Amino acid sequence: DDLLELNNLFVAVENTNQAVYDYNLYLSPLSSETYAQESAETRIILKEILDHMNVAYSREVTDLCYIVDSYLDKSDLLIEAISEFRAAGSSGDRAELVDAYLETQQLITFINQNFQEVYIDKLETTQQIQHRIEWAQMMLNVLQIAMLVLAMAVSIFFYQRVVRGMSQSVNRLIDFASGITKDPAFQEHIHIDTGDEL
């Protein structure tokens, strides 16, 4: 969810910067309108991420958001200066616009570096969680094997104590019956323990 929000912000910043580039290069009113839409969308995403920081704070993400906010402020000033330049019939000093544009691009470079650092941090966190899940799964497998071994030991014990005891009693009964078959007058006292009634 965090990575999706960051990815949306990254895309929005790139789209906003493309609109700044287009307006700076072509001085087209359409590019100005596009910038207004893209920067508004970027601010909405930025606000959502900052609101989310109240719940799950991350210094890196918060710093990134404030840098993006600074970029948007500088871009607003640049777009306003370009609009004034256009309104004056493109007869003003373009050097100030070039400097302002270069400032925004330096911020974009810094923003991209911060995005990369935040992505790496989030990726490392995700990998740590994945390693914990794998460890827990391995422990669960070990527990299942231990339960299986325990179940086998219980069944062997059950066989040794119960089934063997029953088969010995049945064998004694068979021996007694075969003795009577050979000599019907034969009498023998059979000792029966409690639990051996069968």
Salt bridges, closest charged atoms under 4 A:
ASP2 OD1 - HIS52 ND1 3.68
ASP2 OD2 - LYS122 NZ 3.43
GLU5 OE1 - HIS52 ND1 3.81
ASP51 OD2 - LYS47 NZ 2.98
ASP63 OD2 - ARG59 NE 3.54
ASP69 OD1 - ARG43 NH1 3.57
ASP73 OD1 - ARG43 NH2 3.81
ASP76 OD2 - ARG43 NH2 2.48
GLU103 OE1 - LYS74 NZ 3.13
GLU134 OE1 - HIS131 ND1 3.72
ASP193 OD1 - HIS191 NE2 2.78
